[in-house]
């Protein structure tokens, strides 16, 4: 007693089929599967919030952002120096830099 044999499971399956019908059982199973996936994702998210190993990764990401910002500032300074030299940029000949058309010197605004 107390053990489920394959015949017991077959009887339970037949009872569910009779009670709920063959059309509602796949929908119920699909809904149960979706609910379980959502529940699993949420519990993983809660577990991930409490992990102390995730904290050291953030300073490395911050350092990478600072390095990238420094590179972009250096590139902007270089481009400003080039733009300040008269005749260093072609004026209005349809040339573009990164998809931005270059304006003639009289069209530039400061």
PyMOL commands that set and color helices and strands:
alter all, ss='L'
color gray80, all
select helices_A, chain A and resi 6-49+52-84+105-107
alter helices_A, ss='H'
color red, helices_A
select strands_A, chain A and resi 96-97+100-101
alter strands_A, ss='S'
color yellow, strands_A
deselect
rebuild
show_as cartoon
